[in-house]
Amino acid sequence: MPLHILNRKHGKSAKALILEHLESRFEKRKQRVHEFWILTCYLDLDLIEEVVSDLRETVKLKEVYLAFNFAEVYKKGPSETRKALLALTARLRRLKISFTWRPLACSHLMHSKGYAVIQRRMGEISAGLLLTTSANFTKPGFYGENLELGFLCATGKDTRTFEETYNYLWDNLGCDIDSAILKEDSYLLRYAILASGLFLHKWSGQLSKHTGIKYNLTKLAKEKGAIAPELAAVGFEAGDSFTRQILDLNDLPRKEVPTSFITRFTIETYWGRWCPADAWELLKTTFSGSEEFIYRFRSATNEEELQRIKAEALEIQKNLINQGLIEPVSEDHLDRWYERILELRENDRRLERFFTGYEAHPLPYTAEQRSDVLEIFESLEEAIELSRNTNTAKGKVALALETSDPNLLKMDRSERRTIRNLAK
């Protein structure tokens, strides 16, 4: 069947389907040279080595070609993307595999996806496997987390047609990472500027609200005052709902993002305060206590300790219900609390947010979501125009627009020094 559902539960992943058919359809897999051709819109660079490793177990792989949507360059920025691609080239070279890449740019989204393994003999195609699909070369797409469709074929004619089409796109849409395409495409320039930054969200939540065990008090408990002595003695706190604190987290370190950093290096938008990614990453290097914060939290919530705490909490819960001070709860009440703490202790981003008071999010839209991207950019421009005071971030956005060069959003030596001084 040439048409396949690409999903681990309802079919096979794109990767599994390709590997399965290589074993069953290719002769002399270990004698003849093979190439892996990737055409994708969205891209996870980290997957390339994993897939190459799997392919090498099945075929003699000598070349890998990668063509991808130009806008993907701005997930990490041109400089970091180039570094990652060059580092990958060097690692594959040590495996005696040639790796060649090119971003493709057109007036709208380069949305095509296709993958081919090509076997050659004397320079000519002797066998080929082609998958044209909706699945991007990302973990959700290529590894079968998403529900995708794919058309699989293994004829020489189809493989040669794919090679010709791929070469046409490569030659006619291919561009350098630092391409002048941004000077011609004002939308892509605006997307690149937004994607070169992060959106900071001030978070006023307290860790105790996420680690406490919530209960409903009985009428008897409420008659005993703001907090009944019996409840205060076992860690209850008053609030919108009554919670019992049973974890010892009092000595966790805290760090506040300097107000002066927010004032000088961010711009208010309706989605949050936009900040050049380079500035935020530099500030994060001064958050030396975040690792200690996470370490101490995990030490206080290791599974053995949590099991002990949960067992004690169960006994106290039973006693308080028997005394008529808290309402009865479901049997899994403490189990759900336990799972919530385990999930929290593995989430570095959330724990870092508790430490700093801010959370940094990337641009929530892809280049394909044009109206949403432009709406955020308009709010960014409006904030710049309405504000009487300029700051570093506003100046850099204005310069990037004027020169069509998002690379100018990176911090220079003086600005990097300023950020380090602000964080002291």
C-alpha positions as CSV (number, residue, x, y, z in Angstrom):
1,M,0.0,0.0,0.0
2,P,1.7,3.2,-1.1
3,L,-0.4,5.5,1.1
4,H,0.4,5.3,4.8
5,I,-0.8,6.7,8.1
6,L,2.4,8.0,9.8
7,N,1.7,7.7,13.5
8,R,3.1,5.3,16.1
9,K,-0.3,4.2,17.3
10,H,-2.2,4.1,14.1
11,G,0.5,3.0,11.7
12,K,4.3,3.6,11.6
13,S,6.4,6.7,12.0
14,A,8.0,8.1,8.8
15,K,11.4,7.0,10.1
16,A,10.2,3.4,10.9
17,L,8.5,3.1,7.5
18,I,11.6,4.2,5.6
19,L,13.9,1.8,7.6
20,E,11.5,-1.1,7.2
21,H,11.3,-0.8,3.4
22,L,15.1,-0.3,3.0
23,E,15.7,-3.7,4.5
24,S,13.1,-5.4,2.3
25,R,13.6,-3.6,-1.1
26,F,17.3,-2.7,-1.4
27,E,19.9,-5.1,-2.6
28,K,23.6,-4.8,-1.9
29,R,22.8,-2.3,0.9
30,K,26.2,-2.5,2.4
31,Q,28.2,-2.6,-0.8
32,R,26.8,0.3,-2.8
33,V,26.8,4.0,-1.7
34,H,23.6,5.7,-0.6
35,E,22.4,9.2,-0.1
36,F,19.7,10.6,2.2
37,W,17.8,13.6,0.9
38,I,15.7,15.7,3.2
39,L,13.2,18.3,2.1
40,T,11.3,19.9,5.0
41,C,9.5,23.0,6.1
42,Y,10.2,22.9,9.8
43,L,13.4,21.3,11.1
44,D,14.9,19.8,14.2
45,L,18.6,19.7,13.5
46,D,19.2,17.3,16.4
47,L,17.3,14.6,14.6
48,I,19.8,14.4,11.7
49,E,22.5,12.5,13.6
50,E,19.9,10.1,15.1
51,V,18.4,9.2,11.8
52,V,21.8,9.0,10.1
53,S,22.9,6.5,12.8
54,D,19.8,4.4,12.1
55,L,20.3,4.5,8.4
56,R,24.0,3.5,8.7
57,E,22.9,0.2,10.4
58,T,21.0,-0.6,7.2
59,V,22.8,1.0,4.3
60,K,26.3,2.3,3.4
61,L,25.5,6.0,3.8
62,K,27.9,8.5,2.2
63,E,26.0,11.7,1.6
64,V,23.2,13.7,3.3
65,Y,21.4,16.7,1.7
66,L,19.2,19.1,3.6
67,A,16.9,21.7,2.2
68,F,14.6,23.6,4.6
69,N,12.4,26.7,5.0
70,F,14.5,29.8,5.3
71,A,12.4,31.1,8.2
72,E,13.8,28.2,10.3
73,V,17.1,30.1,10.5
74,Y,15.5,32.4,12.9
75,K,14.6,29.8,15.5
76,K,18.2,30.2,16.8
77,G,19.3,33.1,14.7
78,P,21.7,33.1,11.7
79,S,24.9,32.9,13.7
80,E,23.8,30.0,16.0
81,T,22.2,28.1,13.1
82,R,25.4,28.3,11.1
83,K,27.4,27.2,14.0
84,A,25.1,24.2,14.6
85,L,25.2,23.2,10.9
86,L,29.0,23.5,10.7
87,A,29.4,21.5,13.8
88,L,27.1,18.8,12.4
89,T,29.1,18.8,9.2
90,A,32.3,18.2,11.1
91,R,30.8,15.3,13.1
92,L,29.4,13.6,10.0
93,R,32.7,14.1,8.2
94,R,34.4,12.0,10.9
95,L,31.9,9.3,9.9
96,K,33.0,9.8,6.3
97,I,29.6,11.2,5.4
98,S,29.3,14.4,3.4
99,F,26.6,16.8,4.6
100,T,25.3,19.7,2.4
101,W,22.5,22.1,3.3
102,R,20.6,25.0,1.9
103,P,17.7,27.1,3.2
104,L,15.0,27.7,0.6
105,A,13.1,31.0,0.4
106,C,10.0,32.0,-1.6
107,S,7.5,34.8,-1.3
108,H,5.4,32.7,1.1
109,L,6.0,29.5,3.1
110,M,8.3,26.8,1.6
111,H,5.9,24.1,2.8
112,S,7.1,21.0,0.9
113,K,8.2,17.8,2.7
114,G,9.8,14.7,1.1
115,Y,12.5,12.2,2.0
116,A,14.5,9.9,-0.3
117,V,17.2,7.3,0.2
118,I,19.0,6.9,-3.1
119,Q,21.4,4.1,-4.0
120,R,24.0,4.7,-6.8
121,R,26.1,2.6,-8.9
122,M,28.6,4.3,-11.2
123,G,27.0,7.6,-10.5
124,E,23.6,6.5,-11.6
125,I,20.5,5.7,-9.5
126,S,20.3,1.9,-9.1
127,A,17.6,1.9,-6.4
128,G,15.5,4.5,-4.5
129,L,12.9,4.9,-1.8
130,L,10.8,8.1,-1.8
131,L,8.4,9.3,0.9
132,T,6.3,12.4,0.1
133,T,4.4,13.4,3.2
134,S,2.8,16.0,5.4
135,A,5.4,15.1,8.1
136,N,8.2,17.7,8.8
137,F,11.6,16.6,9.8
138,T,10.8,17.2,13.5
139,K,10.3,14.8,16.4
140,P,6.5,15.2,16.3
141,G,6.4,14.8,12.5
142,F,9.1,12.3,11.6
143,Y,9.0,10.2,14.7
144,G,5.2,9.6,14.6
145,E,3.9,11.8,17.4
146,N,1.7,13.7,15.0
147,L,-0.9,12.1,12.8
148,E,0.5,12.5,9.2
149,L,0.0,10.9,5.8
150,G,2.7,9.7,3.5
151,F,2.9,8.3,-0.1
152,L,5.7,5.8,-0.4
153,C,7.2,4.6,-3.7
154,A,10.3,2.8,-4.8
155,T,10.5,3.2,-8.6
156,G,13.5,4.6,-10.3
157,K,11.3,7.0,-12.3
158,D,9.8,8.5,-9.1
159,T,13.2,8.8,-7.4
160,R,14.7,10.5,-10.5
161,T,11.7,12.9,-10.6
162,F,12.2,13.8,-6.9
163,E,15.9,14.3,-7.5
164,E,15.2,16.7,-10.4
165,T,12.5,18.6,-8.4
166,Y,14.8,18.9,-5.4
167,N,17.7,20.2,-7.6
168,Y,15.3,22.8,-9.1
169,L,14.2,24.1,-5.7
170,W,17.9,24.0,-4.5
171,D,19.1,26.1,-7.5
172,N,16.1,28.5,-7.8
173,L,15.0,29.0,-4.2
174,G,18.3,28.3,-2.3
175,C,20.0,31.2,-0.5
176,D,22.7,31.8,2.0
177,I,21.8,32.0,5.7
178,D,22.6,35.7,5.7
179,S,20.6,36.2,2.5
180,A,19.5,39.5,1.1
181,I,16.0,38.0,0.9
182,L,15.0,40.0,4.0
183,K,15.5,43.2,2.0
184,E,12.9,42.0,-0.5
185,D,10.4,40.5,1.9
186,S,9.2,42.9,4.5
187,Y,7.0,40.2,6.2
188,L,9.9,37.7,6.6
189,L,12.0,40.5,8.0
190,R,9.4,41.2,10.7
191,Y,9.1,37.6,11.5
192,A,12.8,37.3,11.8
193,I,13.0,40.2,14.2
194,L,10.3,38.8,16.5
195,A,11.7,35.2,16.3
196,S,15.1,36.6,17.3
197,G,13.7,37.6,20.6
198,L,11.8,36.1,23.6
199,F,8.6,37.2,25.3
200,L,9.0,37.8,29.0
201,H,6.0,37.2,31.3
202,K,6.0,38.5,34.8
203,W,4.8,35.7,37.1
204,S,3.5,36.6,40.5
205,G,2.6,33.1,41.6
206,Q,4.0,31.6,44.8
207,L,5.6,28.2,45.0
208,S,3.6,27.4,48.1
209,K,0.4,27.5,46.0
210,H,1.7,24.7,43.8
211,T,3.2,22.5,46.5
212,G,0.4,22.7,49.2
213,I,-2.4,20.2,49.6
214,K,-5.8,21.9,49.3
215,Y,-8.7,21.0,51.6
216,N,-12.2,22.3,52.2
217,L,-12.8,23.2,55.9
218,T,-15.9,22.1,57.8
219,K,-18.3,24.5,59.6
220,L,-16.7,23.4,62.9
221,A,-13.2,24.5,61.7
222,K,-14.4,27.8,60.5
223,E,-16.0,28.5,63.9
224,K,-12.6,28.2,65.5
225,G,-11.3,31.4,64.0
226,A,-9.2,32.3,60.9
227,I,-7.2,29.1,61.3
228,A,-8.1,26.5,63.8
229,P,-5.2,25.8,66.2
230,E,-5.4,22.1,65.3
231,L,-4.9,23.0,61.6
232,A,-2.2,25.6,62.2
233,A,-0.2,23.0,64.1
234,V,0.0,20.8,61.0
235,G,1.0,23.5,58.5
236,F,-2.3,24.9,57.2
237,E,-2.3,28.4,55.7
238,A,-5.3,30.7,54.9
239,G,-5.9,32.0,51.5
240,D,-8.5,31.8,48.7
241,S,-8.6,28.1,49.6
242,F,-7.1,26.4,52.7
243,T,-3.9,24.5,52.0
244,R,-1.6,22.5,54.1
245,Q,2.2,23.0,53.6
246,I,4.2,19.9,54.3
247,L,7.4,20.4,52.2
248,D,10.4,22.1,53.8
249,L,11.3,24.7,51.2
250,N,12.0,27.7,53.4
251,D,15.7,28.0,52.6
252,L,15.4,28.0,48.8
253,P,17.4,30.9,47.2
254,R,15.5,33.7,45.3
255,K,16.6,36.0,42.5
256,E,14.7,39.0,41.0
257,V,15.2,40.2,37.5
258,P,16.6,43.8,37.7
259,T,13.9,46.4,37.0
260,S,16.5,48.3,35.1
261,F,17.0,45.4,32.7
262,I,13.3,45.3,32.0
263,T,13.3,49.1,31.4
264,R,16.3,49.1,29.1
265,F,16.1,45.8,27.2
266,T,12.5,45.0,26.7
267,I,9.5,46.4,24.7
268,E,5.9,45.9,25.9
269,T,3.6,44.0,23.5
270,Y,0.2,42.5,24.0
271,W,1.9,39.1,24.1
272,G,4.4,40.1,26.8
273,R,7.6,42.1,27.0
274,W,9.7,41.4,23.9
275,C,13.4,41.1,24.6
276,P,16.3,40.3,22.2
277,A,17.2,36.6,22.9
278,D,20.9,37.5,23.2
279,A,20.2,39.9,26.0
280,W,18.0,37.5,28.0
281,E,20.5,34.6,27.5
282,L,23.3,36.8,28.8
283,L,21.2,37.8,31.8
284,K,20.4,34.2,32.5
285,T,24.1,33.5,32.9
286,T,24.0,35.7,36.0
287,F,21.3,33.6,37.6
288,S,23.9,31.5,39.3
289,G,21.4,30.5,42.0
290,S,18.9,28.9,39.7
291,E,20.8,25.6,39.6
292,E,21.1,25.7,43.4
293,F,17.3,26.4,43.7
294,I,16.5,23.5,41.4
295,Y,18.9,21.2,43.2
296,R,17.5,22.0,46.6
297,F,13.9,21.6,45.5
298,R,14.7,18.2,44.0
299,S,16.6,17.2,47.1
300,A,13.5,18.1,49.2
301,T,11.2,16.2,46.9
302,N,13.0,13.0,45.9
303,E,10.7,10.1,45.5
304,E,11.7,8.3,48.8
305,E,11.1,11.5,50.8
306,L,7.8,12.2,49.0
307,Q,6.6,8.7,49.8
308,R,7.4,9.2,53.5
309,I,5.7,12.6,53.5
310,K,2.6,11.3,51.7
311,A,2.3,8.4,54.2
312,E,2.4,10.9,57.1
313,A,0.0,13.2,55.3
314,L,-2.5,10.4,54.9
315,E,-2.6,9.8,58.7
316,I,-3.0,13.5,59.5
317,Q,-5.7,13.7,56.8
318,K,-7.6,10.8,58.3
319,N,-7.4,12.3,61.8
320,L,-8.6,15.8,60.7
321,I,-11.5,14.2,58.9
322,N,-12.4,12.2,62.0
323,Q,-12.2,15.3,64.1
324,G,-14.6,17.0,61.7
325,L,-12.2,19.8,60.7
326,I,-11.8,19.1,57.0
327,E,-14.3,17.7,54.5
328,P,-13.8,14.1,53.2
329,V,-11.7,13.9,50.1
330,S,-11.4,11.4,47.2
331,E,-9.2,8.3,47.7
332,D,-6.6,9.6,45.2
333,H,-6.4,13.1,46.7
334,L,-2.8,12.7,48.0
335,D,-1.9,10.6,44.9
336,R,-2.7,13.5,42.7
337,W,-0.7,15.9,44.9
338,Y,2.2,13.4,44.7
339,E,2.1,13.2,40.9
340,R,1.9,17.0,40.7
341,I,5.1,17.4,42.7
342,L,6.9,14.8,40.7
343,E,5.9,16.6,37.5
344,L,7.0,20.0,38.9
345,R,10.4,18.7,40.0
346,E,11.3,17.6,36.4
347,N,10.2,20.9,34.8
348,D,13.3,23.1,34.7
349,R,11.5,26.0,33.0
350,R,8.8,26.2,35.7
351,L,11.3,25.9,38.5
352,E,13.5,28.6,37.0
353,R,10.4,30.8,36.8
354,F,9.8,30.4,40.5
355,F,13.4,31.5,41.0
356,T,13.4,34.6,38.8
357,G,9.8,35.6,38.8
358,Y,9.8,35.7,35.0
359,E,9.2,33.1,32.2
360,A,10.6,33.5,28.7
361,H,8.6,32.2,25.8
362,P,9.7,32.1,22.1
363,L,7.5,33.6,19.4
364,P,4.3,31.4,19.6
365,Y,3.7,31.4,15.9
366,T,5.4,30.0,12.8
367,A,6.1,32.0,9.7
368,E,3.0,30.4,8.2
369,Q,0.7,32.2,10.7
370,R,1.2,35.5,8.9
371,S,-1.8,37.5,10.4
372,D,-0.8,36.5,14.0
373,V,2.8,37.4,13.5
374,L,1.9,40.8,12.0
375,E,-0.5,41.5,14.8
376,I,2.2,41.0,17.4
377,F,4.7,43.1,15.3
378,E,2.2,45.9,15.1
379,S,1.8,46.0,18.8
380,L,5.7,46.1,19.1
381,E,5.8,49.0,16.6
382,E,3.0,50.8,18.4
383,A,4.8,50.6,21.7
384,I,8.0,52.0,20.1
385,E,6.0,54.9,18.5
386,L,4.0,55.8,21.6
387,S,6.8,55.7,24.1
388,R,8.6,59.0,24.7
389,N,11.6,57.2,26.1
390,T,13.9,55.1,23.9
391,N,15.8,52.1,25.2
392,T,18.3,49.6,23.9
393,A,15.7,47.1,22.6
394,K,13.8,49.8,20.7
395,G,16.9,51.2,19.1
396,K,18.0,47.8,17.9
397,V,14.6,47.0,16.4
398,A,14.6,50.3,14.5
399,L,18.1,49.6,13.2
400,A,17.2,46.1,12.2
401,L,14.2,47.4,10.2
402,E,16.2,50.1,8.6
403,T,19.0,47.9,7.5
404,S,17.0,44.6,7.0
405,D,19.5,42.9,9.2
406,P,18.2,41.0,12.4
407,N,21.8,40.2,13.3
408,L,22.0,43.8,14.7
409,L,19.7,42.7,17.5
410,K,22.7,41.0,19.1
411,M,24.3,42.8,22.0
412,D,27.6,44.5,21.4
413,R,30.5,44.5,23.9
414,S,29.3,47.6,25.8
415,E,25.7,46.3,26.1
416,R,26.9,43.0,27.3
417,R,29.0,44.8,30.0
418,T,25.9,46.8,31.0
419,I,23.8,43.7,31.4
420,R,26.4,42.1,33.6
421,N,26.6,45.2,35.8
422,L,22.8,45.5,36.1
423,A,22.7,41.9,37.5
424,K,25.2,42.5,40.2
